[in-house]
């Protein structure tokens, strides 16, 4: 707000007159528009000819005076809220700005170091979690989880494969290395340094070095798509010793054309045979067979697992009704979300009530 306007809080005490220049402040459709009062048909509303065209009847509480500091029409004692910009003397100097940036970078490096500490020293166990990935998905980290996961991966690369202090390199420069096997990380960075020459190393330099290595040495690439999934998610693919009947697992049908319609859906394990998992997908309403490499085991608490069992049964009951397309789409979203929000659970309750389906 500039020094030529009265705040909307104080506008009620102003005596507007025909011809006053005003700006619409707290209006859902016309906020920010300016115009001139052409009539005052009632004590609480005015007709404003907007500069953008047309006339609108607008409550006076939505208006504030513009283009004048004060006039004789403003009662004595009216308070003004004036936003004062920082003076030149108060502005941050270049040295202060550099110091601020350095502090931000220091804290970012410290975050990466602490994440690696939690991982390498088993801090997640002390907090009651079975793995670091389970801790990262918990409510203890309520913001920027994907960024924290990238920082953790960068810290692992520095400590375990490059023998560097955690926080030495920017995460963006380490990210392209994920396309290579760990034993090729150091060589890729060395070649990236040769590409950069005298200038500072960049993410593009590392990406170029990685791309060259992949072209010249196919053995430098990760062994299989299974390894890619493991390292991206930090969650092991399903092992027979981990899975139990009534566990929730996610179908990964990228290799099997018959399973692609189910890719990304979670399902409930109904049976484990010698060679296959029999998985019930509620939304599809059928039991499918998957091999070990075609499913992904999700580490979760017993409470979360029981919740998914209940949701699976409730979705099955709803599918017996003739659902509208929008409701089916909501259920489809739920079948691809391992951790349902409170809003999704409310949607489920509303649909059960609307279609007369009991839990």
N, C-alpha and C positions, 0 to 999 in steps of 0.2 A: 504494500500500500504506500502511495507517495504522500508527500506533505500537503497535497491539494485535495485530500479526501477525508471524509469523516467515516469512522468505522461503522459497520452495520449495527454494532451494539448500541451506538449512541444516536442512531438516525431517528429513533422514535421521538426524541426531544427536539428535532429540527422542525421549523415551520417552513415546509416547502411552499413555493409559489410557482404560478404558471410562468414558464420561461426559464426555470432553473435547469442547468445542465446536470445530468445525473448519470451514474453507471449502475447497472443491475448487478447486485452482489450475490445474494443468497437465493437464487432462483434456479430450479433444476433444469430449465430449458434455455433460459436467456442469460445465464450468468456471463459477465464480462462485456456485455454489449452496452453501448452508450447511446444517449439520446437526450431529448428535451421534453420537459413536462408541458403538455398542451392543455390539460384540464385537470381539475381536482374534483371529481364528482362526489367524493365522500371523504370523511376525515381520515380514512385508513387506506385509501387507494388513489392512484393517479393514472391518467392516460399519458403514455410516453410515446413520442414519435421517435422511433429508433433510427440511428444513422444508417443502418443496413436496410431500412425500408419497412413500412408498415407501422401501425399503432397498436399498442398493447396496454391492457388494463393490468397494472402491476401493484401489489401491496407496497405501501410506503416503507414497510420494514425490510423490503428487499432492495431498497435503493440507497445510494449514498451520493452526496454532493460531489461534483467534479468541476474542474477548471476554475476553482476559486478557493483561496485559502480560508477566508471567512467573509461573511456578509452581515448586514444589519439584521438579516432574518434569522440568524442563529442566536438563540437565547444565551445570555450571559451565564457562565458556569458550565456550558456544554464541554464535555471532555473529548479530546482528540487522541487517537492512537496513531502516532507517526512512526514509521519504520525509519530508523536512522542507520545509514550505511556506515561501515567502519571508515574512519578517516585514514588518510595516507599514513599517519604516524602509527596507527594500530595494525596496519596490514602486515602480514607475515613477510619477513625478509627472505632473500634467497638462501641464506645460511640456515634459517629456521625451517624452510621448506625441505632442504636437503636432509636436515636432521630428522624431520618428521618421516620422510620416505625411508631413511635408514632404520628407524625404529619399527616401522611397519614390516620391512623385510626381515628384521631380527625376530619379530614375533612370529612371522610365517615359518621361518626356519625352526623356531622353538616348537611350534605346533608339530612339525614333521618329526622332530627328535622325540617328543613325548609320545607320539603315535607308535614309533618304532620301539620305544621303551615298553609300552603296554603290550606290544606284540611279542617281543623277544624275551621279556621277563615274566610272561604269563599273567599280566595284570588283569586280563579278562577273566581268568579263573578266580581271582580274588573277589571279583564283582559278581560272581555267580553265573558266568557264561561259559559255554563249552568251547567257544572259539572266538577269535578276533572278529571274524565276519559277523557272528551273532551279536557281539557287542556293538559293532558299527551300525547294525540295523535297529538297535534298541532305542528307546526314548531318551537315553542318556545323551545321545547325539541328536539334537532336534533340528539342527540347521546345517546346510551345506554338506550333507553326507557324501555326495559324489566327489566334492572337492577334497574332503578328508581322506577318502579312499585313494584318490590319485596321489596325495601327499604321502600316504602310507606306502604305496607301491614304489614311489620315488625313493623313499628312505630305505626300503628293503634293497633296492638295486644298489644304492650307494654303499650300504653297510656290508651286504652279503656277497656282492659280485665285483664291485669296483674298489673296495677297501678304502673308501673315502669317508671323512666325517659326515654324519648326517646333516643335510642342509647345505652341502657344498655347491650343488648345481641347481639351477631352476628346474622345476618339475616339467615344464614344456620341452626342455632339451632332452630329458630322460624318457619322455613318453614314446617317441618313435622306436626306442630300443625294444619295446614289447613285441615287435614283429620278429625278433631274432631269438635264437637260443641264448641262454645266459652266458655261455662261454665265448660268444662273439661280441659282447657288449664293449669290452675294452678296445678291441680292434676297430669297431665302428666309430667310437669316439676319437680314436687316433686319426682315422681317415677324415672325420669331420673337421678336426683341427687343421689338417693339411688343406682342406677346401677353404676354410676361413682365412688361413694365412695370418697376416698381421692384425686383421680386424677381430673384434670380439666374436666368439662363437654364438651361433643362433640356432633356433629350432630347425630352420630350413637346411642348414649345413648338416645336422644330424640326420634329417630325413633323406637328404641326398646320398649320404654315405650308406645308410641302411638300404635304400633302393638299389644302389650299385652292388652291394654285397648280395642281395637277393637275386639279382640278375646273373652274377658271376658264379655264385656258389649256392646251389639249391639246398645244400645241406645246412646252410646257415639259418634257414627258416624254421619255424617251430614244427614239431614232428607231425601234428595232426590238428584237426579242428577241435578235437577233444581237449588238447592242451590249451588252445586259445580260449575255450569256454572256461576252463579251470582258472586260468590266470586273470581273465577279465572279471570273473565273479568272485574269485577266492573262495569258492564253494566246491568241494569235490563232487564229481559225478557219482551217481548212485553205486554203492558197493553192497554186495549181497548181505554182508554182515551188518550193514547199517539199517537196511530197510526192514520194516515189519508190516504185517497186515494192519490195515487202517492207518498207515502213515500217508501223509500228503506229499506227493512228488510232482515235479513239473515235466511235461513231455517236451523233448527236444527232437523234433522230426525233420531236421534239416537234411539228413541223408536218405531218409526213407520217404518216398513219394506218398505212400499210403498214410503216413502219419502227419504229413504237412498240414492238413486241416485242423489237427489237434495241437500244433506247435504253440507253446507258450501257455497252454491251459494246465491248471493243476488238477490232479485227480487223486482218488483214494485207492490205495493198493488193496485189492480184494483177495489175491492169491499169489504166491510165489512158487513157480514150478522150477524144474531143473534148469531150464534155459530161458524162461520168459517171466516177466511180471504181468499179471493181469490187473489192469487199472480201470477203475470205473470213472468216467467223466460225466458228471451230473448233467451239464448243459447239453451234451450230445446224447445223453440218455442211453449209453451203451458201454459195454466193457471191451477194452481193446488190449492187445498184447504188445508189449515193448521189450526189447532187449536191454541189457544193462547200460549200454552206451547210448540208448535213446531216451533216457530219463535222467533227471537231475534231482538228487536228494537235497532237501531243504532242512537245515538244522533249525529246530524251533522248540519252544517249550511245550510241555504237555498241555498247558492251557490253550495255546494257539492251535495245537493239533486237534484238540477236542472241539474248538470253535469251528474249524474247517469241516470236521465230521458233521457237526450240526448244520452248518450252512449247506453242505452237499445234500443232506437229506431234505432240507427245506426247499432248495431249488428243485429237487426231483418232484416234490409234491406240487410246487407251482406249475411245473411243466405239464401236469395233467389237466390244467385249465387252459382255455383258449386265450392266450396272452396277446395283448396288443404289441405291435412292433417295438414301440418305445420301451415297454417293460422287458421285452426279451433282450433288447440291447443293454439294459441295465444289468440283467442277470449275466450276460456275456462278459461285461466288464468285471463283475464280481468273480467270475470263474477264471479270470486272468490276474487277480489280485490276491496274493497270499495273505496279506495283512489288511483286513477290511477296516475302513474308517467308520466312525460312529454314524455318519450320514448314510453310508451304504447299508448299515444294519437297520437304520430307520426306514430306508426305502424298502428293504425286505419285509419289514413289519407292515408297512402301508400296503404293499402288494398282497400280502397274505390276508389282510383285512378286506381289501377291495374285492378279491376273488373268492373270499369265503373259504380260504385254505387254512387249516389249523397247523400249528407247529408240530 
